Amino acid sequence: MKKALLLAAGLGTRLRPITNKIPKCLVPLNNKPLLQYWLENLTKAGVEEFIINTHYFNNKVEEFIENSEFKNKVTLVYEKELLNTAGTILENKIFFDKDEPFLVIHADNLSFCNFNAFFDTHEEKKTKCDITMMLFETDTPQSCGIVELDKNGIVQKFYEKVKNPPSNLANAAVYICNYSIFKFLEINKKDNFDFSLDVIPYFTGKINTFLNSTYHRDIGTLQSYEIAQKDIKNLTKCNKNM
């Protein structure tokens, strides 16, 4: 996997007051910005180029990248008005290669896993499935996108934040996409174009899955952030390279 889109333009309202002065993608975990974990982990897995969308405190993201070891690998795109997830993917179509799958990641999550195994999972079924979705087992399924799978691990149903979800297998908002998805995006382009609500339902039956059994957490609330702070310290003790 050569290229990745890191979605990092959100306002982070649920993380206030932490995000009163910094964007959510730069909140510190064990004294390291969240975005840095993604850049480090994916670079180690062989990703060569990144595109990152910015909006809220875009100047701070620009400063972070300029002073990082990744500045020659990163293209920043400023969104004056937020395009939402699917809109951002479509807007940056030119960045991606026609013959290569690419990563789309909500960079306000924290994720550790064998990314090369994730890539291999997509490679195995890329002719039958246009998307591979990373999954994790959540302790709060009502606040996540929950999937139902067939015996081959293909998404058959998708429930976005419903009151009584059928399982705890949740969408990690980390995807590998074939370039072919742009045909759908171009035909169905609209305002507030959302990947979870508008794209995933269309591709149901053609979405492969990979279960991240190592670690994944949405750093979306103060409570989740505090849990992640404790978790990352424990993970770091087990792996001094983090």
PAVEXNU-321628 format. One record per residue: x, y, z of N, C-alpha, C in turn; residue number from 1; residue in three letters. Coordinates in steps of 0.1 Angstrom, whole numbers, plus 5000, padded with zeros to 4 digits. Layout:
ATOM   neast   nnorth    nup   caeast   canorth   caup   ceast   cnorth    cup    nr   rest
ATOM       X        Y      Z        X         Y      Z       X        Y      Z   NUM    ALA
...
//
This chain:
ATOM   neast   nnorth    nup   caeast   canorth   caup   ceast   cnorth    cup    nr   rest
ATOM    5009     4988   5000     5000      5000   5000    5009     5012   5000     1    MET
ATOM    5008     5021   4989     5017      5032   4988    5012     5045   4993     2    LYS
ATOM    4998     5047   4992     4993      5060   4996    4981     5059   5006     3    LYS
ATOM    4981     5070   5014     4970      5070   5024    4965     5084   5026     4    ALA
ATOM    4951     5085   5027     4945      5097   5031    4941     5097   5045     5    LEU
ATOM    4947     5107   5053     4944      5108   5067    4934     5119   5069     6    LEU
ATOM    4922     5116   5073     4911      5126   5075    4914     5133   5089     7    LEU
ATOM    4917     5146   5089     4921      5152   5101    4915     5167   5102     8    ALA
ATOM    4904     5169   5096     4899      5183   5095    4888     5186   5106     9    ALA
ATOM    4884     5176   5113     4872      5177   5123    4875     5187   5133    10    GLY
ATOM    4863     5192   5139     4864      5202   5149    4867     5197   5163    11    LEU
ATOM    4864     5184   5166     4868      5179   5179    4860     5185   5190    12    GLY
ATOM    4847     5188   5188     4839      5195   5198    4837     5187   5211    13    THR
ATOM    4837     5173   5210     4835      5165   5222    4847     5164   5230    14    ARG
ATOM    4858     5169   5225     4871      5168   5233    4874     5182   5239    15    LEU
ATOM    4865     5191   5239     4868      5204   5245    4868     5202   5260    16    ARG
ATOM    4876     5209   5268     4885      5220   5264    4898     5217   5258    17    PRO
ATOM    4902     5204   5257     4915      5200   5251    4917     5206   5237    18    ILE
ATOM    4906     5206   5229     4907      5210   5215    4903     5225   5214    19    THR
ATOM    4903     5233   5225     4901      5247   5223    4913     5254   5217    20    ASN
ATOM    4925     5247   5218     4937      5254   5213    4945     5245   5203    21    LYS
ATOM    4941     5232   5201     4947      5224   5191    4937     5215   5184    22    ILE
ATOM    4940     5211   5172     4930      5202   5165    4931     5188   5172    23    PRO
ATOM    4920     5180   5170     4919      5167   5176    4930     5158   5171    24    LYS
ATOM    4935     5159   5159     4945      5150   5154    4958     5152   5160    25    CYS
ATOM    4960     5163   5168     4973      5166   5175    4972     5164   5190    26    LEU
ATOM    4961     5159   5195     4960      5157   5210    4972     5148   5214    27    VAL
ATOM    4978     5151   5225     4990      5143   5229    4986     5130   5236    28    PRO
ATOM    4993     5119   5233     4991      5106   5240    5005     5102   5243    29    LEU
ATOM    5008     5101   5256     5021      5098   5261    5032     5107   5254    30    ASN
ATOM    5028     5120   5254     5037      5131   5249    5039     5130   5234    31    ASN
ATOM    5031     5123   5227     5032      5123   5212    5019     5126   5206    32    LYS
ATOM    5019     5135   5196     5006      5138   5189    5000     5125   5182    33    PRO
ATOM    4987     5125   5183     4979      5113   5177    4983     5111   5163    34    LEU
ATOM    4984     5122   5155     4987      5121   5141    5001     5114   5139    35    LEU
ATOM    5010     5116   5148     5024      5110   5146    5023     5095   5147    36    GLN
ATOM    5014     5090   5156     5013      5075   5156    5009     5069   5143    37    TYR
ATOM    5000     5076   5136     4996      5071   5123    5007     5072   5113    38    TRP
ATOM    5014     5083   5112     5025      5085   5103    5036     5075   5105    39    LEU
ATOM    5039     5072   5118     5050      5063   5121    5046     5048   5118    40    GLU
ATOM    5034     5045   5122     5029      5031   5120    5028     5027   5106    41    ASN
ATOM    5022     5036   5098     5020      5034   5084    5033     5034   5076    42    LEU
ATOM    5042     5043   5080     5055      5044   5073    5062     5030   5075    43    THR
ATOM    5062     5025   5087     5068      5012   5090    5062     5001   5082    44    LYS
ATOM    5049     5003   5079     5042      4992   5071    5044     4994   5056    45    ALA
ATOM    5052     5004   5052     5055      5006   5038    5048     5017   5030    46    GLY
ATOM    5039     5024   5037     5032      5035   5030    5042     5046   5027    47    VAL
ATOM    5042     5051   5015     5052      5061   5010    5047     5075   5010    48    GLU
ATOM    5034     5077   5007     5029      5091   5006    5016     5093   5013    49    GLU
ATOM    5014     5105   5019     5002      5108   5027    4996     5121   5022    50    PHE
ATOM    4983     5121   5022     4976      5133   5020    4967     5135   5032    51    ILE
ATOM    4968     5147   5038     4960      5150   5050    4952     5163   5048    52    ILE
ATOM    4939     5162   5050     4930      5173   5049    4930     5181   5062    53    ASN
ATOM    4929     5194   5062     4929      5202   5074    4918     5213   5073    54    THR
ATOM    4915     5218   5084     4905      5229   5085    4906     5236   5099    55    HIS
ATOM    4902     5229   5109     4903      5235   5123    4918     5236   5127    56    TYR
ATOM    4922     5248   5131     4936      5250   5135    4946     5244   5124    57    PHE
ATOM    4943     5246   5112     4951      5241   5101    4966     5245   5102    58    ASN
ATOM    4968     5257   5107     4982      5262   5109    4990     5254   5118    59    ASN
ATOM    4983     5248   5128     4991      5240   5138    4994     5226   5131    60    LYS
ATOM    4985     5221   5123     4989      5209   5116    5000     5211   5106    61    VAL
ATOM    5000     5223   5099     5010      5226   5090    5024     5228   5097    62    GLU
ATOM    5023     5234   5109     5036      5235   5117    5041     5222   5121    63    GLU
ATOM    5032     5213   5126     5036      5200   5130    5043     5192   5119    64    PHE
ATOM    5037     5192   5107     5042      5185   5096    5056     5191   5091    65    ILE
ATOM    5056     5204   5091     5069      5211   5086    5081     5207   5095    66    GLU
ATOM    5078     5205   5108     5089      5202   5117    5091     5187   5120    67    ASN
ATOM    5084     5179   5112     5084      5164   5114    5093     5158   5104    68    SER
ATOM    5097     5146   5106     5105      5138   5097    5097     5133   5085    69    GLU
ATOM    5084     5136   5085     5075      5131   5074    5072     5142   5064    70    PHE
ATOM    5077     5154   5065     5073      5165   5057    5074     5163   5042    71    LYS
ATOM    5084     5155   5038     5086      5152   5024    5077     5141   5019    72    ASN
ATOM    5069     5135   5028     5060      5124   5024    5045     5129   5024    73    LYS
ATOM    5043     5141   5030     5030      5146   5033    5025     5157   5024    74    VAL
ATOM    5013     5156   5018     5007      5167   5011    4995     5172   5020    75    THR
ATOM    4995     5184   5023     4983      5190   5031    4974     5197   5022    76    LEU
ATOM    4961     5195   5024     4950      5201   5016    4941     5208   5026    77    VAL
ATOM    4940     5221   5025     4931      5229   5034    4917     5230   5028    78    TYR
ATOM    4907     5227   5037     4893      5228   5033    4887     5240   5040    79    GLU
ATOM    4885     5250   5032     4879      5263   5038    4865     5259   5044    80    LYS
ATOM    4858     5251   5037     4845      5246   5042    4846     5230   5042    81    GLU
ATOM    4842     5224   5052     4844      5210   5054    4836     5202   5043    82    LEU
ATOM    4842     5193   5037     4836      5185   5026    4830     5172   5030    83    LEU
ATOM    4832     5168   5043     4828      5155   5048    4837     5144   5042    84    ASN
ATOM    4836     5132   5047     4845      5122   5044    4846     5118   5029    85    THR
ATOM    4834     5114   5024     4834      5110   5010    4837     5122   5000    86    ALA
ATOM    4833     5134   5004     4836      5146   4996    4851     5148   4996    87    GLY
ATOM    4858     5146   5007     4872      5148   5007    4879     5138   4998    88    THR
ATOM    4875     5125   4999     4881      5115   4990    4880     5119   4975    89    ILE
ATOM    4867     5123   4971     4865      5126   4957    4873     5138   4953    90    LEU
ATOM    4874     5148   4962     4881      5161   4959    4895     5158   4956    91    GLU
ATOM    4901     5148   4962     4915      5145   4960    4918     5133   4952    92    ASN
ATOM    4909     5130   4943     4911      5119   4934    4924     5119   4927    93    LYS
ATOM    4929     5130   4923     4941      5131   4915    4953     5126   4922    94    ILE
ATOM    4953     5126   4935     4964      5121   4944    4966     5106   4942    95    PHE
ATOM    4956     5099   4939     4956      5084   4939    4960     5078   4925    96    PHE
ATOM    4965     5066   4925     4969      5059   4913    4958     5050   4909    97    ASP
ATOM    4955     5050   4896     4944      5042   4890    4945     5027   4893    98    LYS
ATOM    4957     5022   4893     4959      5008   4895    4963     5003   4909    99    ASP
ATOM    4962     5012   4919     4966      5009   4932    4955     5012   4942   100    GLU
ATOM    4952     5002   4951     4943      5005   4962    4950     5015   4972   101    PRO
ATOM    4942     5022   4980     4947      5032   4989    4940     5032   5002   102    PHE
ATOM    4946     5037   5012     4940      5038   5026    4933     5051   5028   103    LEU
ATOM    4921     5049   5035     4914      5061   5040    4912     5059   5055   104    VAL
ATOM    4917     5069   5063     4917      5067   5077    4912     5079   5085   105    ILE
ATOM    4903     5077   5094     4899      5088   5103    4910     5089   5113   106    HIS
ATOM    4918     5100   5112     4930      5101   5120    4928     5105   5135   107    ALA
ATOM    4915     5106   5139     4912      5109   5153    4910     5096   5160   108    ASP
ATOM    4914     5085   5154     4914      5072   5161    4928     5068   5164   109    ASN
ATOM    4930     5059   5174     4943      5053   5177    4942     5038   5174   110    LEU
ATOM    4952     5034   5166     4951      5020   5161    4965     5014   5160   111    SER
ATOM    4967     5002   5166     4979      4994   5164    4975     4980   5159   112    PHE
ATOM    4982     4975   5149     4979      4962   5144    4990     4958   5135   113    CYS
ATOM    4989     4946   5129     4998      4942   5118    4992     4948   5105   114    ASN
ATOM    4996     4960   5102     4991      4966   5090    4993     4958   5077   115    PHE
ATOM    5005     4951   5076     5007      4944   5064    4998     4932   5063   116    ASN
ATOM    4993     4926   5074     4983      4916   5073    4970     4922   5069   117    ALA
ATOM    4967     4934   5073     4955      4942   5068    4956     4944   5053   118    PHE
ATOM    4967     4948   5048     4969      4950   5034    4967     4936   5026   119    PHE
ATOM    4973     4926   5032     4972      4913   5025    4957     4908   5024   120    ASP
ATOM    4949     4911   5035     4935      4907   5035    4928     4914   5023   121    THR
ATOM    4931     4926   5020     4925      4933   5009    4930     4927   4996   122    HIS
ATOM    4943     4924   4995     4948      4919   4983    4942     4906   4979   123    GLU
ATOM    4939     4897   4989     4933      4884   4986    4919     4885   4979   124    GLU
ATOM    4911     4896   4982     4898      4897   4977    4895     4909   4969   125    LYS
ATOM    4905     4916   4965     4903      4929   4958    4896     4928   4945   126    LYS
ATOM    4896     4917   4939     4888      4915   4926    4873     4913   4929   127    THR
ATOM    4870     4909   4941     4856      4907   4944    4850     4918   4954   128    LYS
ATOM    4859     4924   4961     4855      4934   4971    4862     4947   4968   129    CYS
ATOM    4854     4958   4967     4860      4971   4964    4866     4978   4976   130    ASP
ATOM    4862     4974   4988     4866      4980   5001    4870     4969   5011   131    ILE
ATOM    4880     4971   5019     4882      4963   5031    4882     4972   5043   132    THR
ATOM    4873     4968   5052     4871      4976   5064    4877     4970   5076   133    MET
ATOM    4885     4978   5084     4890      4973   5096    4879     4973   5107   134    MET
ATOM    4879     4962   5114     4869      4960   5125    4876     4959   5139   135    LEU
ATOM    4869     4962   5149     4873      4960   5163    4862     4956   5171   136    PHE
ATOM    4864     4950   5183     4853      4947   5192    4852     4958   5202   137    GLU
ATOM    4840     4964   5202     4838      4976   5210    4830     4973   5223   138    THR
ATOM    4832     4981   5233     4825      4979   5245    4813     4989   5246   139    ASP
ATOM    4811     4997   5235     4800      5006   5234    4794     5006   5220   140    THR
ATOM    4788     4994   5216     4783      4992   5202    4772     5002   5198   141    PRO
ATOM    4765     5007   5207     4754      5017   5204    4760     5030   5198   142    GLN
ATOM    4773     5033   5201     4779      5045   5196    4787     5043   5184   143    SER
ATOM    4787     5031   5178     4795      5028   5166    4787     5023   5154   144    CYS
ATOM    4794     5022   5143     4788      5015   5132    4791     5000   5133   145    GLY
ATOM    4780     4992   5134     4781      4978   5137    4778     4970   5124   146    ILE
ATOM    4786     4959   5122     4784      4951   5110    4779     4937   5113   147    VAL
ATOM    4772     4931   5103     4769      4917   5103    4776     4911   5091   148    GLU
ATOM    4783     4900   5093     4792      4894   5082    4786     4880   5078   149    LEU
ATOM    4790     4876   5066     4788      4862   5062    4799     4854   5066   150    ASP
ATOM    4799     4841   5063     4810      4832   5067    4823     4835   5061   151    LYS
ATOM    4824     4843   5051     4836      4847   5044    4841     4861   5049   152    ASN
ATOM    4835     4866   5059     4839      4879   5065    4835     4891   5056   153    GLY
ATOM    4825     4890   5048     4820      4900   5039    4808     4907   5046   154    ILE
ATOM    4808     4921   5046     4797      4928   5052    4784     4926   5045   155    VAL
ATOM    4774     4921   5053     4761      4919   5047    4751     4930   5052   156    GLN
ATOM    4753     4935   5064     4744      4946   5069    4753     4955   5077   157    LYS
ATOM    4749     4968   5077     4756      4978   5085    4747     4987   5092   158    PHE
ATOM    4749     4989   5105     4740      4996   5114    4748     5008   5120   159    TYR
ATOM    4745     5020   5117     4752      5032   5121    4746     5038   5134   160    GLU
ATOM    4752     5035   5145     4748      5040   5158    4733     5038   5161   161    LYS
ATOM    4729     5026   5162     4715      5022   5165    4714     5019   5180   162    VAL
ATOM    4702     5019   5185     4699      5017   5199    4702     5003   5204   163    LYS
ATOM    4699     4993   5196     4701      4979   5199    4709     4972   5189   164    ASN
ATOM    4722     4974   5188     4730      4968   5177    4731     4953   5179   165    PRO
ATOM    4732     4946   5168     4731      4931   5169    4744     4924   5173   166    PRO
ATOM    4755     4932   5174     4768      4926   5178    4777     4937   5183   167    SER
ATOM    4789     4934   5187     4799      4944   5191    4811     4945   5181   168    ASN
ATOM    4809     4940   5169     4819      4941   5158    4817     4955   5151   169    LEU
ATOM    4826     4963   5153     4825      4977   5149    4834     4982   5138   170    ALA
ATOM    4829     4991   5130     4837      4997   5120    4848     5006   5127   171    ASN
ATOM    4861     5004   5123     4871      5012   5129    4874     5025   5121   172    ALA
ATOM    4867     5027   5110     4869      5038   5102    4883     5039   5096   173    ALA
ATOM    4888     5027   5093     4901      5025   5086    4898     5016   5074   174    VAL
ATOM    4900     5021   5062     4896      5014   5050    4908     5013   5040   175    TYR
ATOM    4907     5002   5032     4914      5001   5020    4904     5001   5009   176    ILE
ATOM    4906     5010   4999     4897      5012   4988    4903     5009   4975   177    CYS
ATOM    4896     5003   4966     4900      5002   4952    4897     5015   4945   178    ASN
ATOM    4905     5019   4935     4903      5031   4928    4889     5031   4921   179    TYR
ATOM    4884     5020   4919     4870      5018   4912    4859     5025   4920   180    SER
ATOM    4861     5028   4933     4850      5035   4941    4847     5049   4935   181    ILE
ATOM    4857     5055   4928     4855      5068   4923    4844     5069   4913   182    PHE
ATOM    4841     5058   4906     4830      5058   4897    4817     5061   4905   183    LYS
ATOM    4815     5054   4916     4803      5057   4924    4803     5071   4930   184    PHE
ATOM    4815     5075   4935     4816      5088   4941    4812     5099   4931   185    LEU
ATOM    4817     5098   4919     4814      5109   4909    4800     5109   4905   186    GLU
ATOM    4793     5098   4904     4779      5097   4900    4770     5102   4911   187    ILE
ATOM    4774     5100   4923     4765      5102   4935    4769     5114   4943   188    ASN
ATOM    4778     5122   4938     4784      5134   4946    4772     5143   4950   189    LYS
ATOM    4773     5148   4963     4763      5157   4968    4769     5164   4980   190    LYS
ATOM    4762     5174   4985     4767      5181   4997    4767     5172   5009   191    ASP
ATOM    4776     5174   5018     4777      5167   5030    4778     5152   5027   192    ASN
ATOM    4787     5148   5018     4788      5135   5013    4796     5126   5023   193    PHE
ATOM    4789     5117   5029     4795      5109   5040    4798     5095   5036   194    ASP
ATOM    4810     5090   5040     4815      5077   5036    4806     5066   5043   195    PHE
ATOM    4804     5068   5056     4796      5058   5064    4782     5057   5060   196    SER
ATOM    4775     5069   5058     4761      5069   5055    4758     5067   5040   197    LEU
ATOM    4766     5072   5032     4763      5072   5017    4771     5062   5009   198    ASP
ATOM    4783     5058   5013     4791      5049   5005    4790     5035   5010   199    VAL
ATOM    4792     5032   5023     4791      5019   5028    4779     5011   5024   200    ILE
ATOM    4767     5017   5026     4754      5010   5022    4754     5005   5008   201    PRO
ATOM    4759     5013   4999     4760      5010   4985    4769     4997   4982   202    TYR
ATOM    4780     4997   4989     4790      4986   4987    4787     4974   4996   203    PHE
ATOM    4777     4974   5004     4774      4962   5012    4773     4949   5003   204    THR
ATOM    4780     4939   5007     4782      4927   4999    4795     4927   4991   205    GLY
ATOM    4801     4938   4991     4814      4940   4984    4825     4946   4993   206    LYS
ATOM    4822     4945   5006     4832      4950   5016    4838     4939   5024   207    ILE
ATOM    4851     4937   5022     4858      4927   5030    4861     4932   5044   208    ASN
ATOM    4865     4924   5053     4868      4929   5066    4881     4923   5072   209    THR
ATOM    4887     4930   5081     4899      4926   5088    4897     4930   5103   210    PHE
ATOM    4898     4920   5112     4896      4922   5126    4909     4926   5133   211    LEU
ATOM    4909     4939   5138     4921      4943   5145    4919     4939   5160   212    ASN
ATOM    4927     4928   5163     4926      4923   5177    4937     4928   5186   213    SER
ATOM    4945     4937   5181     4956      4943   5188    4951     4955   5197   214    THR
ATOM    4948     4966   5190     4943      4977   5197    4936     4987   5188   215    TYR
ATOM    4925     4992   5192     4918      5003   5184    4909     5011   5194   216    HIS
ATOM    4910     5024   5193     4901      5032   5201    4898     5045   5194   217    ARG
ATOM    4885     5049   5194     4881      5062   5189    4884     5072   5200   218    ASP
ATOM    4893     5082   5197     4896      5092   5206    4886     5104   5205   219    ILE
ATOM    4873     5101   5207     4863      5111   5204    4857     5118   5215   220    GLY
ATOM    4859     5113   5227     4853      5119   5239    4864     5121   5250   221    THR
ATOM    4862     5129   5260     4871      5130   5271    4874     5117   5278   222    LEU
ATOM    4863     5110   5280     4864      5097   5287    4873     5087   5279   223    GLN
ATOM    4870     5086   5266     4878      5077   5257    4892     5082   5257   224    SER
ATOM    4895     5095   5257     4908      5100   5256    4916     5096   5269   225    TYR
ATOM    4909     5097   5280     4916      5093   5293    4919     5078   5293   226    GLU
ATOM    4910     5070   5288     4913      5056   5287    4925     5053   5278   227    ILE
ATOM    4925     5060   5266     4936      5059   5257    4950     5063   5263   228    ALA
ATOM    4949     5073   5271     4962      5078   5278    4968     5066   5286   229    GLN
ATOM    4959     5059   5293     4964      5048   5302    4968     5037   5293   230    LYS
ATOM    4960     5034   5283     4963      5022   5274    4977     5024   5267   231    ASP
ATOM    4980     5036   5262     4992      5038   5254    5004     5037   5263   232    ILE
ATOM    5003     5040   5276     5014      5038   5285    5017     5024   5287   233    LYS
ATOM    5007     5016   5288     5008      5001   5289    5014     4995   5277   234    ASN
ATOM    5009     5000   5265     5014      4995   5252    5028     4998   5250   235    LEU
ATOM    5032     5010   5255     5046      5015   5253    5055     5006   5261   236    THR
ATOM    5051     5002   5273     5059      4993   5282    5062     4980   5275   237    LYS
ATOM    5052     4976   5267     5053      4963   5260    5062     4964   5247   238    CYS
ATOM    5061     4976   5241     5069      4979   5229    5076     4992   5230   239    ASN
ATOM    5088     4992   5233     5096      5005   5235    5097     5013   5223   240    LYS
ATOM    5093     5008   5211     5095      5015   5198    5083     5025   5196   241    ASN
ATOM    5072     5024   5204     5060      5032   5202    5063     5046   5206   242    MET
//
